[in-house]
Amino acid sequence: MTASRVLVAIAARSLAAAGEVSLPQYRALVVLASRGPQRAVDLAAALGVNPSSATRLCDRLSRAGLVRRQRQSADRRAVKVALSPRGRELVVEVTQRRREEFERLLGDLPAEQHELVISALRAIADAAGEVPERDMAVGLGWS
């Protein structure tokens, strides 16, 4: 649990530096970055919230210029939400801040522990069903 608090603190600091979005809003942006455009109902499922909450969240992100809605040509009633260029930039910026802070933490550990820590964190991410950064629609990956 102590390590979890450290990781949450890193996430909070990196997001606070961006100053534009809340943690749930940022999580939605990351889902869109990792999975591509989503219907609001699919985004809600990925975030574990009600569809109406996801729709309101998308409304706020749209007003902020971080996402855009795309009508599907086959069914004009169907709308997908996608990252806007500004939303993509925000995800890259926050991710870079997190990466830098995490690299500083790793730098404080003995070199022989680096791969062990990275492997453990990858295993946790895999167990949680996270999309690896190297597979994300936004080029965020680090090795």
ROVEX-433225 format. One record per residue: x, y, z of N, C-alpha, C, O in turn. Coordinates in steps of 0.001 Angstrom, whole numbers. Layout:
N
X	Y	Z	X	Y	Z	X	Y	Z	X	Y	Z
...
This chain:
143
833	-1196	0	0	0	0	874	1255	0	490	2279	-566
2021	1179	619	2916	2336	629	3366	2666	-791	3376	3832	-1186
3737	1648	-1554	4148	1871	-2946	2994	2442	-3751	3206	3293	-4614
1791	1992	-3488	620	2519	-4168	467	4019	-3904	158	4787	-4815
683	4425	-2660	592	5856	-2324	1636	6659	-3084	1362	7773	-3531
2826	6103	-3231	3886	6790	-3973	3467	6978	-5427	3619	8067	-5981
2941	5924	-6046	2533	6008	-7442	1363	6973	-7627	1313	7706	-8615
428	6975	-6685	-691	7918	-6753	-176	9352	-6614	-659	10253	-7299
786	9563	-5744	1354	10899	-5570	2039	11377	-6853	1912	12542	-7228
2761	10481	-7520	3390	10833	-8789	2316	11226	-9800	2447	12230	-10500
1267	10436	-9868	174	10724	-10797	-473	12068	-10477	-730	12863	-11381
-734	12322	-9217	-1382	13572	-8819	-513	14783	-9138	-1008	15796	-9633
784	14677	-8854	1681	15815	-9145	1785	16087	-10639	1763	17241	-11068
1897	15037	-11420	2038	15234	-12869	760	15821	-13457	821	16640	-14374
-376	15419	-12949	-1641	15944	-13433	-1875	17372	-12946	-2385	18207	-13692
-1508	17651	-11712	-1675	19007	-11174	-850	20010	-11961	-1271	21152	-12147
318	19595	-12424	1166	20493	-13207	490	20886	-14511	713	21985	-15017
-338	19993	-15064	-1056	20306	-16299	-2198	21272	-16010	-2521	22128	-16834
-2812	21127	-14823	-3814	22065	-14352	-5108	22155	-15126	-5918	23036	-14839
-5346	21285	-16096	-6532	21425	-16932	-7657	20468	-16604	-8826	20802	-16797
-7331	19290	-16117	-8349	18256	-15983	-8268	17563	-14627	-7243	17588	-13946
-9382	16950	-14267	-9430	16143	-13051	-8854	14759	-13357	-8630	14412	-14517
-8621	13987	-12319	-8115	12630	-12506	-9080	11773	-13332	-8620	11087	-14245
-10401	11774	-13063	-11306	10984	-13911	-11295	11448	-15378	-11361	10625	-16291
-11213	12747	-15596	-11149	13244	-16965	-9865	12788	-17647	-9881	12392	-18813
-8760	12843	-16922	-7493	12404	-17496	-7542	10911	-17805	-7044	10473	-18842
-8132	10143	-16921	-8253	8703	-17154	-9021	8438	-18447	-8669	7536	-19207
-10066	9221	-18695	-10820	9081	-19944	-9931	9391	-21143	-9998	8699	-22160
-9109	10413	-21034	-8191	10746	-22126	-7202	9607	-22378	-6883	9301	-23526
-6725	8992	-21317	-5789	7873	-21467	-6484	6677	-22125	-5893	6010	-22974
-7717	6408	-21745	-8462	5318	-22385	-8593	5590	-23880	-8405	4686	-24695
-8911	6818	-24238	-9031	7167	-25660	-7683	7066	-26363	-7616	6660	-27524
-6617	7430	-25672	-5279	7317	-26259	-4899	5862	-26477	-4262	5523	-27474
-5290	5007	-25548	-4877	3604	-25638	-5790	2762	-26516	-5334	1806	-27142
-7065	3102	-26570	-8029	2252	-27279	-8609	2896	-28527	-9345	2252	-29275
-8284	4158	-28754	-8832	4850	-29917	-10232	5372	-29634	-10727	5258	-28512
-10873	5947	-30651	-12218	6505	-30470	-13182	5482	-29879	-13144	4299	-30217
-14043	5964	-28995	-14978	5094	-28272	-16370	5720	-28273	-16519	6942	-28285
-17376	4864	-28260	-18721	5356	-27969	-18753	5676	-26473	-18010	5080	-25694
-19595	6598	-26081	-19669	6985	-24669	-19969	5785	-23786	-19433	5681	-22683
-20814	4883	-24251	-21161	3704	-23450	-19937	2803	-23264	-19755	2222	-22194
-19103	2684	-24292	-17890	1868	-24179	-16861	2543	-23275	-16171	1878	-22503
-16767	3849	-23376	-15873	4603	-22493	-16330	4446	-21045	-15507	4271	-20146
-17629	4507	-20823	-18174	4323	-19472	-17778	2963	-18911	-17377	2854	-17753
-17893	1938	-19732	-17525	592	-19275	-16043	523	-18935	-15663	-74	-17927
-15210	1125	-19762	-13764	1108	-19512	-13409	1862	-18236	-12460	1499	-17540
-14165	2903	-17930	-13898	3715	-16735	-14625	3189	-15495	-14331	3608	-14376
-15566	2275	-15696	-16335	1750	-14567	-17324	2757	-14015	-17544	2820	-12805
-17930	3555	-14910	-18915	4557	-14492	-20199	4358	-15294	-20221	3593	-16258
-21254	5037	-14900	-22513	4989	-15633	-22362	5725	-16963	-21595	6684	-17052
-23080	5290	-17992	-23010	5984	-19287	-23322	7479	-19190	-22702	8286	-19883
-24278	7851	-18336	-24602	9281	-18214	-23422	10064	-17632	-23188	11212	-18009
-22688	9444	-16721	-21492	10105	-16160	-20433	10274	-17236	-19783	11316	-17310
-20254	9256	-18070	-19275	9342	-19154	-19679	10419	-20155	-18824	11140	-20669
-20966	10532	-20432	-21437	11558	-21369	-21155	12952	-20812	-20677	13822	-21541
-21444	13174	-19531	-21159	14481	-18915	-19659	14763	-18913	-19235	15889	-19173
-18861	13744	-18619	-17410	13889	-18626	-16940	14271	-20035	-16095	15154	-20188
-17479	13616	-21055	-17122	13937	-22442	-17576	15350	-22823	-16889	16044	-23572
-18724	15767	-22312	-19184	17142	-22569	-18152	18142	-22059	-17804	19091	-22760
-17660	17928	-20826	-16663	18843	-20254	-15355	18805	-21042	-14747	19845	-21297
-14927	17606	-21424	-13693	17487	-22199	-13842	18111	-23583	-12891	18683	-24115
-15024	18001	-24158	-15279	18607	-25462	-15247	20134	-25360	-14642	20805	-26196
-15898	20673	-24336	-15877	22143	-24129	-14459	22650	-23918	-14138	23773	-24306
-13605	21829	-23303	-12213	22214	-23068	-11340	22005	-24314	-10162	22364	-24323
-11927	21426	-25355	-11180	21204	-26588	-10243	20012	-26536	-9315	19925	-27340
-10468	19088	-25604	-9579	17940	-25434	-10057	16688	-26162	-9267	15783	-26432
-11346	16638	-26477	-11892	15547	-27280	-12787	16146	-28351	-13202	17302	-28279
-13067	15319	-29342	-14021	15719	-30379	-14960	14549	-30608	-14586	13388	-30439
-16158	14868	-30987	-17141	13830	-31289	-17144	13595	-32792	-17079	14532	-33588
-17222	12312	-33163	-17219	11929	-34575	-18493	11142	-34872	-18746	10106	-34258
-19285	11634	-35805	-20457	10869	-36244	-19986	9777	-37180	-19096	9989	-38003
-20582	8622	-37050	-20238	7502	-37913	-21082	7579	-39181	-22297	7761	-39105
-20454	7443	-40337	-21155	7626	-41609	-22252	6583	-41828	-23294	6902	-42401
-22041	5370	-41392	-23031	4317	-41603	-24291	4537	-40760	-25398	4218	-41195
-24118	5073	-39574	-25247	5303	-38661	-25025	6665	-38024	-24237	6796	-37087
-25719	7678	-38530	-25472	9046	-38059	-25858	9243	-36602	-25477	10242	-35992
-26613	8301	-36031	-26941	8393	-34607	-25761	7981	-33747	-25632	8408	-32600
-24901	7146	-34315	-23747	6640	-33568	-22648	7703	-33546	-22242	8224	-34585
-22187	8003	-32359	-21149	9020	-32177	-20018	8405	-31370	-20240	7741	-30357
-18810	8637	-31837	-17638	8210	-31082	-16896	9439	-30601	-16915	10492	-31236
-16245	9278	-29466	-15434	10351	-28888	-13980	10004	-29150	-13551	8870	-28938
-13221	11000	-29616	-11809	10794	-29927	-10997	11930	-29321	-11515	13020	-29079
-9728	11662	-29080	-8830	12715	-28624	-8696	13780	-29692	-8604	13465	-30879
-8685	15027	-29284	-8339	16115	-30194	-6818	16252	-30169	-6170	15667	-29302
-6243	16999	-31086	-4790	17214	-31008	-4364	17788	-29649	-3321	17411	-29114
-5161	18687	-29102	-4842	19266	-27792	-4923	18214	-26682	-4093	18210	-25773
-5919	17321	-26754	-6035	16246	-25781	-4857	15299	-25867	-4335	14848	-24847
-4439	14996	-27090	-3276	14131	-27308	-2026	14768	-26705	-1235	14087	-26052
-1846	16067	-26922	-695	16784	-26357	-707	16729	-24839	340	16557	-24216
-1891	16876	-24233	-1997	16830	-22772	-1594	15453	-22246	-861	15360	-21262
-2062	14389	-22889	-1710	13039	-22447	-198	12836	-22557	423	12288	-21646
389	13273	-23657	1836	13131	-23835	2587	13930	-22772	3559	13440	-22197
2139	15161	-22510	2799	16023	-21519	2746	15425	-20118	3765	15367	-19429
1576	14983	-19697	1431	14418	-18351	2220	13113	-18244	2863	12851	-17227
2169	12309	-19284	2914	11049	-19274	4410	11312	-19183	5124	10608	-18468
4881	12309	-19893	6310	12644	-19835	6711	13082	-18425	7778	12708	-17938
5864	13869	-17774	6160	14276	-16388	6236	13056	-15472	7141	12949	-14644
5287	12146	-15626	5293	10930	-14808	6544	10115	-15063	7186	9621	-14136
6873	9986	-16326	8059	9208	-16695	9314	9805	-16059	10140	9077	-15510
9457	11126	-16131	10636	11789	-15567	10726	11575	-14062	11799	11290	-13530
9595	11715	-13382	9606	11532	-11929	9895	10073	-11566	10637	9799	-10623
9312	9149	-12313	9557	7744	-12038	11018	7390	-12311	11616	6615	-11564
11589	7947	-13363	13005	7700	-13660	13903	8238	-12547	14932	7643	-12229
13505	9372	-11955	14271	9892	-10805	14212	8912	-9636	15210	8681	-8953
13027	8341	-9417	12904	7346	-8343	13763	6125	-8630	14473	5638	-7750
13699	5631	-9858	14526	4482	-10217	16003	4802	-10045	16788	3944	-9641
16377	6026	-10349	17770	6442	-10210	18261	6365	-8778	19462	6240	-8539
17341	6438	-7822	17713	6342	-6409	17869	4897	-5940	18355	4644	-4838
17452	3950	-6787	17581	2530	-6450	18881	1978	-7012	19398	2492	-8004
19407	945	-6393	20574	277	-6984	20224	-229	-8388	19114	-715	-8608
21147	-121	-9325	20919	-494	-10726	20394	-1912	-10871	19579	-2185	-11752
20854	-2819	-10014	20426	-4215	-10152	18943	-4406	-9803	18383	-5461	-10099
18307	-3426	-9189	16885	-3531	-8860	15978	-2945	-9942	14768	-3168	-9912
16538	-2203	-10890	15715	-1518	-11894	14827	-2488	-12665	13615	-2288	-12738
15410	-3528	-13237	14633	-4455	-14060	13581	-5179	-13230	12483	-5440	-13720
13897	-5502	-11998	12936	-6159	-11115	11715	-5261	-10878	10578	-5727	-10950
11950	-3992	-10600	10852	-3049	-10355	10016	-2873	-11622	8786	-2918	-11571
10682	-2675	-12746	9968	-2483	-14005	9151	-3722	-14350	8004	-3599	-14779
9709	-4894	-14174	8985	-6137	-14448	7760	-6276	-13550	6687	-6669	-14008
7926	-5954	-12284	6798	-6049	-11349	5676	-5081	-11738	4500	-5442	-11703
6041	-3866	-12104	5018	-2886	-12495	4323	-3289	-13794	3119	-3084	-13943
5069	-3856	-14724	4444	-4348	-15966	3475	-5478	-15658	2393	-5540	-16242
3845	-6363	-14756	2970	-7478	-14386	1678	-6960	-13756	601	-7482	-14044
1771	-5957	-12916	583	-5369	-12295	-301	-4731	-13365	-1519	-4913	-13355
309	-3985	-14288	-449	-3350	-15366	-1139	-4400	-16238	-2296	-4228	-16623
-433	-5479	-16548	-1024	-6550	-17350	-2205	-7182	-16623	-3250	-7429	-17226
-2041	-7441	-15338	-3117	-8047	-14546	-4340	-7144	-14487	-5470	-7625	-14399
-4114	-5830	-14534	-5208	-4868	-14488	-5847	-4655	-15858	-6861	-3968	-15972
-5250	-5248	-16904	-5819	-5119	-18240	-5435	-3843	-18962	-6084	-3450	-19931
-4385	-3201	-18494	-3939	-1970	-19157	-3284	-2290	-20491	-2601	-3304	-20635
-3500	-1416	-21461	-2867	-1558	-22766	-1421	-1091	-22628	-1180	8	-22128
-445	-1906	-23062	948	-1461	-22970	1153	-164	-23746	582	16	-24822
1961	730	-23207	2181	2019	-23868	2695	1850	-25283	2360	2656	-26151
3490	836	-25545	4023	657	-26901	2915	374	-27896	3106	549	-29100
1738	-68	-27406	604	-366	-28277	-424	766	-28320	-1458	640	-28976
-146	1858	-27632	-1103	2949	-27581	-1132	3720	-28892	-142	3781	-29621
-2287	4306	-29174	-2444	5127	-30372	-1564	6380	-30291	-1203	6954	-31318
-1224	6795	-29086	-349	7940	-28875	1013	7374	-28541	1112	6499	-27681
2055	7837	-29184	3384	7299	-28936	3931	7727	-27592	4589	8763	-27493
3672	6955	-26563	4082	7309	-25205	5126	6375	-24639	5679	6640	-23571
5401	5300	-25326	6143	4185	-24738	7521	4496	-24207	8210	5394	-24690
7903	3741	-23211	9282	3749	-22708	9626	2317	-22414	8752	1497	-22135
10891	2022	-22476	11288	621	-22308	11705	318	-20895	12068	-817	-20588
